[in-house]
């Protein structure tokens, strides 16, 4: 959308035909909703089930219920992604969805599709996920498993749940979620892939504890770049956005907002570089614009040592259960109403002090 508004020709490539299934909890924060609206315009209300009730849990034990939480926009990614794609096509993007790539030479600006179509462009934006073919063509396979997350998830049809639930101890280095949707619930757990080799049996037990028979639902799995922020999300006239750039919050697992914002920034950088007649300058412009996002995610990475530390986490959960103030801060971060930078050194010390005292 942003590139088309700038007058650029755009080819949109995806191996899947839309609407297509996308394994994702589908929790859209207020900040992400704002980014999407700014880029794509007002979105239909029926894309979302708005949840304003949050439960923090420790396994089957409720730690805190917050009835007037910030709004979380719960969506099914099948419908959400299809709606955004339709807006882009209506704006004039050329549609190559449903076509697999046969070869990718992004620095040469060449993409060949399996059906024999060859495309060329002065700037290539790789927004092709955690296993990005564009990133591999730039930097090789790499060893990112230590910071790569993995999640398992199911869709349970029926009435939406009464609240959004986050289980803070569902898996080491991660959490579980029970998200209410218009026609059911999305339940999942996720953490660092290398830290939990027994995620499947853990998930099945977790589902049973919530009254869901694992044999009666389809369990799906996927990777996510939790904390795997790429030092350089591109090179020259090649830019990486969203999961391909590792733009996922390592505490919350949220990546939709950063994907939309980074896509907008990449398109703006491409437009500026092309207007100057220098496509190779696109990455330098993009990298500069990305610094606030990178700084925010690096702060989040530092905080994971407090949130998921095996010795400190019980104290954090005790503090969370006892402190309305800490609950509000956590929810403000989850909802995108405040940034990690907004905590500041004094507030961070205050949070650490509450945790160390166990909320006393």
C-alpha positions as CSV (number, residue, x, y, z in Angstrom):
1,X,0.0,0.0,0.0
2,X,2.7,2.5,1.0
3,X,4.8,1.8,-2.1
4,X,1.7,2.1,-4.4
5,X,0.7,5.4,-2.7
6,X,4.3,6.6,-3.6
7,X,3.6,5.8,-7.2
8,X,5.8,2.7,-7.4
9,X,5.0,-0.5,-9.4
10,X,4.6,-3.4,-6.9
11,X,4.7,-7.1,-7.5
12,X,3.3,-9.1,-4.5
13,X,4.6,-12.7,-4.3
14,X,3.5,-15.5,-2.0
15,X,3.7,-19.2,-2.5
16,X,0.2,-19.6,-1.0
17,X,-3.1,-18.6,-2.6
18,X,-5.3,-16.4,-0.4
19,X,-7.2,-16.8,1.8
20,X,-4.7,-19.2,3.3
21,X,-4.2,-20.6,6.8
22,X,-1.6,-18.8,8.9
23,X,-0.7,-20.3,12.3
24,X,-0.9,-17.3,14.6
25,X,-2.7,-16.5,17.9
26,X,-4.3,-13.6,16.1
27,X,-3.9,-11.1,18.9
28,X,-3.7,-7.6,17.4
29,X,-2.6,-5.0,20.0
30,X,-4.0,-1.5,20.0
31,X,-0.7,-0.3,18.5
32,X,-0.8,-2.9,15.7
33,X,-4.4,-2.0,15.0
34,X,-3.3,1.6,14.7
35,X,-0.5,0.8,12.3
36,X,-2.8,-1.3,10.1
37,X,-5.4,1.4,10.0
38,X,-2.8,4.0,9.1
39,X,-1.5,1.9,6.2
40,X,-4.6,0.2,4.9
41,X,-7.4,2.5,6.1
42,X,-10.3,1.7,8.4
43,X,-10.7,-2.1,8.7
44,X,-14.1,-3.8,8.9
45,X,-15.3,-4.3,12.5
46,X,-16.2,-8.0,11.8
47,X,-12.5,-8.8,11.3
48,X,-12.1,-8.5,15.1
49,X,-13.5,-9.7,18.4
50,X,-12.5,-7.1,20.9
51,X,-11.4,-8.4,24.3
52,X,-11.1,-6.1,27.3
53,X,-10.8,-8.7,30.0
54,X,-7.4,-10.3,30.8
55,X,-6.5,-13.2,33.1
56,X,-2.9,-13.9,34.1
57,X,-2.5,-17.6,35.1
58,X,0.1,-19.9,36.6
59,X,-0.9,-23.2,35.0
60,X,-4.5,-23.8,36.1
61,X,-4.2,-21.2,38.9
62,X,-5.5,-17.7,38.2
63,X,-3.0,-15.1,39.3
64,X,-5.1,-12.0,38.5
65,X,-8.2,-11.0,36.6
66,X,-8.4,-7.6,35.1
67,X,-11.9,-6.7,33.9
68,X,-11.0,-3.3,32.3
69,X,-7.9,-4.2,30.4
70,X,-6.8,-2.3,27.3
71,X,-8.5,-3.4,24.1
72,X,-7.0,-6.4,22.3
73,X,-8.3,-7.1,18.8
74,X,-8.6,-10.8,18.3
75,X,-8.7,-11.9,14.6
76,X,-8.4,-15.0,12.4
77,X,-5.3,-14.5,10.3
78,X,-7.0,-16.2,7.3
79,X,-9.5,-13.3,7.1
80,X,-7.1,-10.6,8.3
81,X,-4.4,-11.3,5.8
82,X,-6.8,-11.7,3.0
83,X,-8.4,-8.4,3.8
84,X,-5.0,-6.6,3.7
85,X,-4.0,-8.3,0.5
86,X,-7.3,-7.3,-1.1
87,X,-6.6,-3.6,-0.1
88,X,-3.1,-3.8,-1.7
89,X,-4.4,-5.3,-4.9
90,X,-7.2,-2.7,-5.1
91,X,-4.4,0.0,-4.8
92,X,-2.7,-1.5,-7.8
93,X,-0.3,-4.1,-6.6
94,X,0.3,-6.9,-9.1
95,X,-0.8,-10.2,-7.7
96,X,1.6,-13.2,-7.9
97,X,0.2,-15.0,-4.8
98,X,-0.2,-18.8,-5.2
99,X,3.1,-18.9,-7.2
100,X,6.2,-20.6,-5.7
101,X,9.6,-19.2,-6.3
102,X,12.0,-21.3,-8.3
103,X,15.0,-19.1,-7.7
104,X,15.8,-15.9,-5.9
105,X,18.7,-13.5,-6.6
106,X,17.5,-10.4,-4.7
107,X,20.8,-8.4,-5.0
108,X,20.4,-8.7,-8.8
109,X,16.7,-7.8,-8.5
110,X,15.6,-11.1,-10.1
111,X,12.9,-13.5,-8.9
112,X,11.9,-16.6,-11.0
113,X,8.6,-18.3,-10.3
114,X,8.0,-22.0,-10.7
115,X,5.5,-21.4,-13.5
116,X,8.3,-19.8,-15.6
117,X,7.4,-16.1,-14.9
118,X,10.5,-14.0,-14.4
119,X,10.3,-10.7,-12.4
120,X,12.9,-8.0,-12.0
121,X,12.9,-4.9,-9.7
122,X,15.4,-2.3,-8.6
123,X,14.4,-2.8,-4.9
124,X,13.4,-6.1,-3.3
125,X,11.6,-6.3,0.1
126,X,11.6,-9.7,1.8
127,X,8.7,-10.0,4.1
128,X,8.6,-13.8,3.7
129,X,8.7,-15.0,7.3
130,X,11.1,-16.6,9.8
131,X,12.4,-19.0,7.1
132,X,12.9,-16.1,4.6
133,X,14.3,-17.2,1.2
134,X,15.4,-13.6,0.6
135,X,17.4,-13.5,3.8
136,X,19.0,-16.9,3.0
137,X,20.0,-15.6,-0.4
138,X,21.7,-12.6,1.3
139,X,23.3,-14.2,4.3
140,X,23.1,-18.0,4.0
141,X,21.3,-20.4,6.3
142,X,23.0,-19.2,9.5
143,X,22.6,-20.7,12.9
144,X,19.7,-19.0,14.7
145,X,18.1,-22.0,16.5
146,X,19.2,-20.8,20.0
147,X,17.0,-17.7,19.5
148,X,14.2,-19.2,17.4
149,X,10.9,-19.9,19.0
150,X,8.4,-22.7,18.3
151,X,4.7,-22.7,19.0
152,X,1.8,-25.2,18.9
153,X,-1.7,-24.1,18.5
154,X,-5.3,-25.3,18.0
155,X,-8.6,-23.7,17.0
156,X,-11.6,-24.7,19.2
157,X,-15.0,-23.8,17.6
158,X,-17.8,-22.5,19.8
159,X,-18.6,-19.4,21.8
160,X,-15.7,-17.1,22.6
161,X,-14.1,-17.3,26.0
162,X,-15.0,-14.8,28.7
163,X,-11.5,-13.4,28.7
164,X,-8.1,-13.4,27.2
165,X,-5.8,-15.6,29.2
166,X,-2.0,-15.7,29.4
167,X,-0.5,-18.7,31.2
168,X,2.9,-17.5,32.3
169,X,4.3,-21.0,33.1
170,X,3.0,-23.1,30.2
171,X,6.5,-23.8,28.9
172,X,10.1,-22.8,29.9
173,X,11.0,-19.4,28.4
174,X,7.5,-18.9,27.0
175,X,3.8,-18.8,27.8
176,X,0.4,-20.1,26.8
177,X,-2.5,-18.3,25.4
178,X,-6.3,-18.7,25.3
179,X,-7.6,-16.0,22.9
180,X,-11.4,-15.5,22.4
181,X,-12.5,-15.2,18.9
182,X,-15.9,-14.4,17.3
183,X,-16.6,-18.1,16.7
184,X,-14.4,-19.9,19.2
185,X,-11.0,-19.8,20.8
186,X,-7.4,-20.1,19.8
187,X,-5.2,-21.9,22.3
188,X,-1.5,-22.3,22.1
189,X,1.9,-22.5,23.9
190,X,5.2,-21.3,22.6
191,X,8.8,-20.7,23.7
192,X,12.4,-21.1,22.6
193,X,12.6,-24.2,20.5
194,X,16.0,-25.4,21.9
195,X,14.7,-25.2,25.5
196,X,11.7,-27.6,25.2
197,X,12.1,-30.8,23.3
198,X,8.9,-32.1,24.8
199,X,6.5,-29.4,23.7
200,X,4.0,-31.7,22.1
201,X,3.2,-33.8,25.2
202,X,3.3,-30.7,27.3
203,X,0.8,-29.0,25.0
204,X,-1.5,-32.0,25.0
205,X,-1.5,-32.1,28.8
206,X,-2.1,-28.3,28.9
207,X,-5.1,-28.7,26.6
208,X,-6.6,-31.5,28.7
209,X,-6.3,-29.2,31.8
210,X,-8.5,-26.7,29.9
211,X,-11.1,-29.3,28.9
212,X,-9.9,-29.7,25.3
213,X,-9.3,-33.2,24.0
214,X,-6.1,-33.1,21.9
215,X,-7.5,-36.0,19.8
216,X,-10.5,-33.9,18.8
217,X,-8.6,-30.9,17.4
218,X,-5.9,-30.3,14.8
219,X,-2.6,-29.3,16.4
220,X,-0.4,-27.1,14.2
221,X,3.1,-25.9,14.8
222,X,5.3,-23.1,13.5
223,X,8.6,-21.3,14.2
224,X,8.9,-17.6,15.1
225,X,12.0,-15.5,15.4
226,X,11.6,-14.8,19.1
227,X,14.6,-12.7,20.1
228,X,16.4,-13.5,16.8
229,X,16.7,-9.9,15.7
230,X,18.9,-9.6,12.6
231,X,21.9,-7.3,13.1
232,X,21.4,-6.0,9.5
233,X,18.0,-6.5,8.0
234,X,19.1,-6.2,4.4
235,X,21.8,-4.9,2.2
236,X,22.0,-2.4,-0.7
237,X,18.6,-2.5,-2.5
238,X,17.4,-5.5,-0.5
239,X,15.3,-4.9,2.7
240,X,13.9,-7.4,5.2
241,X,10.7,-6.7,7.1
242,X,8.6,-8.4,9.8
243,X,9.6,-12.0,10.8
244,X,12.3,-12.1,8.1
245,X,14.1,-9.3,10.0
246,X,13.5,-11.0,13.4
247,X,11.0,-8.4,14.5
248,X,9.1,-10.3,17.2
249,X,8.9,-9.2,20.8
250,X,10.8,-11.9,22.8
251,X,8.6,-11.4,25.9
252,X,5.1,-11.2,24.3
253,X,5.7,-13.0,21.0
254,X,3.9,-10.1,19.2
255,X,5.0,-9.4,15.7
256,X,2.0,-8.2,13.7
257,X,2.5,-4.5,14.6
258,X,6.3,-4.6,13.9
259,X,5.6,-6.4,10.6
260,X,3.2,-3.7,9.4
261,X,5.4,-0.8,10.6
262,X,8.6,-2.2,9.1
263,X,6.9,-2.9,5.8
264,X,5.8,0.7,5.7
265,X,9.3,2.0,6.5
266,X,10.8,-0.4,3.9
267,X,8.4,1.0,1.2
268,X,9.2,4.6,2.2
269,X,12.9,3.9,2.0
270,X,12.5,2.3,-1.4
271,X,10.5,5.3,-2.7
272,X,13.1,7.7,-1.4
273,X,16.0,5.8,-2.9
274,X,14.3,5.4,-6.3
275,X,13.3,9.1,-6.4
276,X,17.0,9.9,-5.8
277,X,18.0,7.6,-8.6
278,X,20.0,5.4,-6.2
279,X,18.3,2.1,-5.4
280,X,21.4,0.9,-3.6
281,X,20.9,3.5,-0.9
282,X,17.5,2.0,0.2
283,X,19.0,-0.1,3.0
284,X,20.9,2.7,4.6
285,X,17.7,4.8,4.7
286,X,15.7,1.8,6.0
287,X,18.3,0.9,8.6
288,X,18.3,4.4,10.0
289,X,14.5,4.5,10.2
290,X,14.4,1.1,11.9
291,X,16.6,2.1,14.9
292,X,13.8,2.9,17.3
293,X,12.2,-0.5,16.7
294,X,15.5,-2.3,17.1
295,X,16.2,-0.4,20.3
296,X,12.8,-1.3,21.7
297,X,13.3,-5.0,20.9
298,X,16.8,-5.0,22.4
299,X,15.3,-3.6,25.6
300,X,12.7,-6.4,25.5
301,X,15.5,-8.9,25.1
302,X,17.2,-7.7,28.2
303,X,14.0,-7.9,30.2
304,X,13.5,-11.6,29.2
305,X,16.2,-12.4,31.8
306,X,13.8,-11.1,34.4
307,X,10.5,-12.4,33.0
308,X,11.7,-15.9,32.2
309,X,14.6,-16.5,34.6
310,X,13.8,-19.8,36.3
311,X,14.6,-18.5,39.8
312,X,13.2,-15.0,39.4
313,X,9.9,-16.0,37.6
314,X,8.2,-17.3,40.7
315,X,8.9,-14.0,42.4
316,X,7.6,-12.1,39.3
317,X,4.4,-14.1,39.3
318,X,3.9,-13.5,43.0
319,X,4.5,-9.8,42.5
320,X,2.1,-9.8,39.5
321,X,-0.7,-11.4,41.6
322,X,-0.4,-8.8,44.4
323,X,0.3,-5.6,42.5
324,X,-2.4,-3.8,40.5
325,X,0.3,-1.3,39.4
326,X,2.5,-4.1,38.0
327,X,-0.5,-5.7,36.2
328,X,-1.3,-2.3,34.6
329,X,2.3,-1.8,33.5
330,X,2.4,-5.3,32.0
331,X,-0.9,-4.8,30.2
332,X,0.2,-1.4,28.8
333,X,3.3,-3.1,27.4
334,X,1.3,-5.9,25.9
335,X,-1.3,-3.6,24.4
336,X,1.4,-1.2,22.9
337,X,0.1,1.7,25.0
338,X,3.6,2.2,26.3
339,X,7.1,1.1,25.2
340,X,9.9,-0.6,27.1
341,X,11.8,2.7,26.8
342,X,9.0,4.4,28.7
343,X,9.8,2.3,31.8
344,X,13.1,4.2,32.1
345,X,15.9,3.2,34.6
346,X,13.9,4.2,37.7
347,X,10.8,2.4,36.8
348,X,12.8,-0.7,35.8
349,X,14.5,-0.6,39.2
350,X,11.0,-0.3,40.8
351,X,9.8,-3.3,38.9
352,X,12.9,-5.3,39.8
353,X,12.5,-4.3,43.5
354,X,8.8,-5.5,43.5
355,X,9.9,-8.8,41.9
356,X,12.7,-9.4,44.3
357,X,10.3,-8.7,47.2
358,X,7.8,-11.0,45.7
359,X,5.2,-8.2,45.5
360,X,5.3,-7.5,49.2
